[in-house]
Amino acid sequence: MKSILDFIRDEQGATAVEYGLLVALIAAVIITVVVTLGKQIYNAFCTVVNALQPVTGGTTCTLKT
């Protein structure tokens, strides 16, 4: 009987579930931000690539509108 009560009172599994939910929430926020700001981030990198193009002789990047 004591082992059953100990099992019911054990909160280790609940803590692991809480951490898992927290990690999932953080991942969802990161994905949402990247998708929402994706075009702006892409254009910022393209601006840098195009600014360095005369120095490096590499290819140019087309900005998204």
C-alpha positions as CSV (number, residue, x, y, z in Angstrom):
1,M,0.0,0.0,0.0
2,K,2.8,2.4,0.9
3,S,4.4,1.9,-2.6
4,I,1.2,2.8,-4.3
5,L,0.9,6.0,-2.3
6,D,4.5,6.8,-3.1
7,F,3.9,6.3,-6.7
8,I,0.8,8.6,-6.7
9,R,2.8,11.4,-4.8
10,D,5.8,11.1,-7.2
11,E,5.9,14.3,-9.3
12,Q,9.0,13.5,-11.4
13,G,7.0,12.5,-14.5
14,A,4.9,15.7,-14.2
15,T,8.0,17.8,-14.2
16,A,9.3,16.1,-17.3
17,V,6.0,16.7,-19.0
18,E,6.1,20.4,-18.0
19,Y,9.6,20.7,-19.5
20,G,8.4,19.0,-22.7
21,L,5.5,21.4,-23.0
22,L,7.8,24.4,-22.4
23,V,10.2,23.3,-25.1
24,A,7.3,22.7,-27.5
25,L,6.0,26.2,-26.8
26,I,9.4,27.8,-27.3
27,A,9.8,26.0,-30.6
28,A,6.4,27.1,-31.8
29,V,7.2,30.7,-31.0
30,I,10.5,30.5,-32.8
31,I,8.9,28.9,-35.9
32,T,6.1,31.6,-35.9
33,V,8.6,34.4,-35.7
34,V,10.8,33.0,-38.5
35,V,7.8,32.4,-40.8
36,T,6.4,35.9,-40.0
37,L,9.7,37.7,-40.5
38,G,11.1,35.3,-43.1
39,K,10.9,37.7,-46.0
40,Q,12.5,40.6,-44.0
41,I,15.3,38.3,-42.8
42,Y,15.9,37.1,-46.3
43,N,16.0,40.7,-47.6
44,A,18.4,41.7,-44.9
45,F,20.8,38.9,-45.8
46,C,20.4,39.8,-49.5
47,T,21.4,43.4,-48.8
48,V,24.6,42.2,-47.2
49,V,25.3,39.8,-50.0
50,N,24.7,42.4,-52.6
51,A,26.9,44.9,-50.7
52,L,29.8,42.4,-50.6
53,Q,29.3,41.2,-54.2
54,P,31.8,43.7,-55.7
55,V,34.5,42.6,-53.2
56,T,34.0,38.9,-53.5
57,G,32.9,38.7,-57.1
58,G,30.1,36.3,-56.1
59,T,26.6,36.1,-57.3
60,T,23.9,38.6,-56.5
61,C,20.8,38.0,-54.5
62,T,17.3,39.0,-55.6
63,L,15.2,40.8,-53.0
64,K,11.7,39.5,-52.3
65,T,8.8,42.0,-52.4
